[in-house]
Amino acid sequence: MQFLITLEQTESGFSVQVPDLAILTYGGTINTAKQAAVEAIQVNLNAYKETGKSMPYKKPIVTHLENPDYKGLLFTFVDIAEAVERAAA
């Protein structure tokens, strides 16, 4: 499963947004920022699964591309494995 993310360079790294899930996270490099997004998405998807709620509907990509809040940001996708059950501690 793929999710659209945005990347924005900051003074100390990269801010990442996942528009369809209202996630905001951060990484010191592009790769760590993308990995932080993957981890945040997985936690989010597991939470939906655990509570029995449906995941929010993914908006068409053009909706985000035309959103003035995302003007000038880099768009890319991250691949996410299906939501997994949390292991017992």
DOVEX-594638 format. One record per residue: z, y, x of N, C-alpha, C in turn. Coordinates in pm, whole numbers, plus 50000, padded with zeros to 5 digits. Layout:
BEGIN
ZYXZYXZYX
...
//
This chain:
BEGIN
500004988450086500005000050000500005012350091
499235022350056499165034550136499765046350060
500365055350137500885067850082500355079450163
499985089950093499545102350156500765109750208
500675114750331501735123050386501115135750443
501955145850459501525158050528502375159450653
501785165050756502485167750881502375182650913
503465188550955503465202550995504245203851125
503615209651225504295211351353505345222251340
506525219351395507625228951399507935231851545
508905240151570509275243351708509805231151784
510385221651711511005210251778510395196651742
509275196651672508665183851636507725185251518
507845175651424506955175451309507715172651180
507495181251083508025179450949507025170850872
507535161550792506675152550715507075153250568
506085154050482506315153450338505525141850279
506105135550177505415125350099505335131149959
504235137949928504155145349802504395137049676
503895124849673504045116849551505465111949527
506295112149630507675107349616508715118149643
508285130449664509195141549689510135138549806
509565132849913510335129650034509985139950140
511005144350212510835153150327511635147250441
510995145450556511685139850671511115146250798
511505141050914511195147851039511105137851153
510345141351256510285133651379509945142751496
510375139051614510115147151733508665146951777
507965135951745506535134751776505805130651648
504475130951653503725126651534504055112151500
504115103551601504405089451574505795087251517
506805094251570508155092551516508265098751378
507515109351353507515115551221506895106051118
505775099751155505135090151065506055078151040
506735073451145507655062251127508835066151038
509315078351051510405083050964509925083350818
508675087150796508115087250661508045073050606
507575063650689507475049550646508865044450604
509865046950686511215042350657511755048750530
511535061750512512005068650392511305063450266
510025060750277509285055250163509815041450128
510055033050228510575019650202511935020150133
512815028950178514125030450114513935034949969
513035044449949512765049649815512225038649724
511255030949772510675020149691511705009449660
512555006049757513614996349731514585001349625
514875014249626515775019949526515165018749386
513865021449375513205019749245513285005149200
513044995949293513054981749260514454977349217
515464981649292516844977549263517344982749129
516864994549090517315000448964516414996748847
515314989748876514404985648769513544996848715
513505008048786512695019448741511295018348797
510355024148725508965024448771508795035248876
507965032148975507645041849078506845053249015
507045065649061506255076849007504755074449025
503995079548934502555078348938502005086149057
501115079949133500465086949244499405096349188
499475108749229498495118649185497205116949265
496075121049209494835120749287494975129249413
494395124749523494505131549651494075146149641
493025148749566492515162449554493585171849498
494485166649416495575174849362496415180649476
496705172349575497505176849688496685185649783
495425182049804494575189949892494385204149840
494355205649709494155218849648495455226449625
496585220149651497885226449630498115237049738
498295249549701498495260149802499745258049887
500725250449838501935247749916501625239250040
500505232150038500135223450148498995229150233
498645241550209497545247750283497865247950432
496915243650512497065243750657497805231850715
498245222550631498945210750680497955199550709
498335190750798497535178950830497875168050729
496845162150669497025151050575496625138050644
497395127550621497055114150669497735104050578
497475091550603498085080850525498965072350614
499995066350554500785056150621500725043650536
500725032150603500725019250535502155014550516
502435009750397503775005150362503684990750314
504544982150369504644968450320505294968850181
505074958650104505714958049973507214959749988
507864965549888509304967649892510004954249911
510994954349999511714941950028513164943249985
513754931949956515164931949919515994935150042
517084942050022517994944850133518744932250169
518934930050297519714918450343521184921050320
521914910650285523364912050265524024914950400
525014923850396525704927550521526724917350560
//
